[in-house]
Amino acid sequence: MTTPIKICGLSTLEAVDRAADLGADMAGFIFFEKSPRHVAVETAAALAERARARGLKTVTVTVDMDDAGLKEIVSAVKPDWLQLHGGESPERVAELKARFGRPVMKALAIRTASDLDRIAPYMGIADRFLFDAKPPEGSDLPGGNGVSFDWRLLASLDGAANYMLSGGLTKDNVGTALAISHAPGIDVSSGVESAPGVKDLAMMDSFVRAVRDAG
């Protein structure tokens, strides 16, 4: 079975098409104004329509967004998944699942083994986790910082959690990351960019090939 790949922070039709051509599984669109990957709702709606037509599952990424903002995004983009990348509580995750009728991927930041204790309250509520590295000191971004964490920490999960591994992954280290973590899914954003927010099609090619070679 091939490892599912989510390419996040897509902002152009060209990048969406390349993700589909490469056989990626999910396309992520970011709604966070501080991020260089932020897209307007109208832009994301057009990108998501193309992604669906090309067979990609669509994911909207938000950070502690209020109900009105989420309603606007869900109505326009019609995502397959909601990714919550802020400090949303288990109760908030359950509330949004019920309100919008979409599965939720809850992002959790990992640096030490104790950070994995945060998984338990979300089990049975979040449909999938995304494990990202904690942002470096001074960063305004909860993700997309190009830093990784110790993948050996995930060995203790022993298949208990459905998740995607994120954080600092590139064509050069993703094979090692998969070998160590046995992650059931991979998420990449900055690792396939030539500049912050600028997806590089050749880097996308190399990254997906590296994941497939590892799998």
SVG drawing of the C-alpha trace seen along z (x, -y; Angstrom):
<svg xmlns="http://www.w3.org/2000/svg" viewBox="-24 -38 43 40">
<polyline fill="none" stroke="black" stroke-width="0.4" points="0.0,0.0 1.4,-3.4 1.8,-6.1 -0.8,-8.8 0.7,-12.2 -0.8,-15.6 0.7,-18.6 -0.2,-21.6 -0.2,-25.4 -1.1,-25.1 -1.9,-28.4 -1.9,-28.0 -3.7,-25.8 -0.3,-24.7 0.7,-23.3 -2.7,-21.6 -2.4,-20.0 1.1,-18.8 0.0,-17.3 -2.6,-15.4 -0.3,-14.3 2.1,-12.9 -0.6,-10.9 -0.8,-12.8 -3.8,-12.2 -4.7,-15.4 -4.4,-19.1 -4.3,-21.6 -5.3,-25.2 -4.2,-27.6 -6.3,-30.3 -4.0,-32.2 -3.0,-35.7 0.5,-35.5 1.4,-32.6 3.1,-33.1 0.8,-30.3 -2.4,-32.1 -5.1,-32.1 -8.2,-34.2 -11.5,-32.2 -12.4,-32.9 -9.0,-31.7 -9.2,-28.5 -12.7,-27.8 -11.4,-27.7 -8.3,-25.7 -10.4,-23.2 -12.8,-22.8 -9.8,-21.9 -8.4,-19.6 -11.7,-17.6 -11.9,-17.3 -8.4,-15.8 -9.2,-13.3 -7.6,-15.0 -9.2,-15.2 -9.3,-18.8 -8.3,-20.1 -8.9,-23.6 -6.3,-24.6 -7.3,-27.1 -5.9,-28.3 -8.4,-29.0 -10.8,-30.5 -14.2,-31.7 -17.5,-30.2 -18.3,-32.9 -14.9,-32.5 -15.2,-28.7 -18.8,-28.9 -17.6,-31.2 -14.7,-28.8 -16.7,-25.6 -19.6,-27.1 -17.2,-28.3 -14.5,-25.7 -16.6,-22.6 -13.6,-20.8 -13.5,-17.0 -11.5,-17.7 -11.1,-20.4 -7.6,-20.7 -7.4,-22.6 -3.9,-23.8 -4.4,-26.0 -5.2,-25.3 -8.7,-23.9 -9.9,-21.8 -11.4,-18.4 -14.8,-20.0 -14.2,-22.5 -13.2,-19.7 -16.4,-17.7 -18.5,-20.9 -17.1,-21.6 -17.4,-18.0 -21.1,-18.1 -21.7,-21.6 -20.1,-21.1 -20.3,-17.3 -16.7,-16.9 -13.9,-14.8 -11.3,-16.7 -7.6,-16.4 -6.2,-17.9 -2.6,-19.2 -0.5,-18.8 3.0,-20.2 5.7,-17.8 9.1,-18.4 9.4,-15.9 7.8,-12.6 5.5,-14.4 3.9,-16.3 2.4,-12.9 0.2,-13.0 -1.9,-15.6 -3.2,-13.0 -5.4,-11.1 -8.1,-13.7 -8.7,-13.8 -8.8,-10.1 -12.2,-9.1 -13.0,-12.7 -10.4,-13.8 -10.5,-11.5 -6.8,-11.9 -3.9,-13.8 -1.1,-15.8 2.1,-15.8 4.2,-18.8 7.3,-20.2 6.9,-22.9 7.7,-26.3 11.1,-27.8 11.3,-30.7 9.9,-33.9 7.9,-32.3 4.4,-33.5 3.5,-30.3 2.2,-27.2 3.4,-25.1 5.3,-25.5 8.5,-26.5 10.7,-23.8 11.8,-22.3 11.4,-18.6 11.3,-16.7 12.7,-13.4 10.7,-10.9 11.7,-8.1 9.2,-9.6 6.4,-8.2 7.4,-4.6 5.6,-4.5 2.3,-5.0 2.4,-1.5 -0.4,-2.1 -2.8,-3.6 -3.3,-6.9 -4.1,-7.6 -1.8,-10.4 0.2,-12.2 3.8,-13.2 4.8,-16.8 7.5,-19.2 10.8,-19.8 10.3,-16.9 12.3,-17.1 13.2,-14.6 16.5,-14.0 15.0,-13.0 11.5,-11.7 12.7,-8.1 14.5,-8.1 11.4,-9.7 9.2,-6.9 11.7,-4.2 11.9,-5.5 8.3,-6.5 6.4,-4.1 4.0,-7.1 0.8,-6.1 0.7,-9.4 3.0,-12.3 2.4,-16.0 4.7,-18.5 4.6,-22.2 7.9,-24.2 9.9,-21.1 8.7,-21.5 9.2,-25.3 11.8,-27.4 10.8,-30.3 8.3,-30.7 4.9,-30.0 6.2,-29.2 5.8,-25.6 8.5,-24.2 7.2,-21.6 10.6,-19.9 10.9,-19.7 7.3,-18.2 8.4,-15.6 11.5,-14.6 9.6,-14.5 6.8,-12.3 9.3,-10.0 11.3,-9.8 8.1,-8.8 7.2,-6.2 10.7,-4.8 10.6,-4.5 7.2,-2.8"/>
</svg>
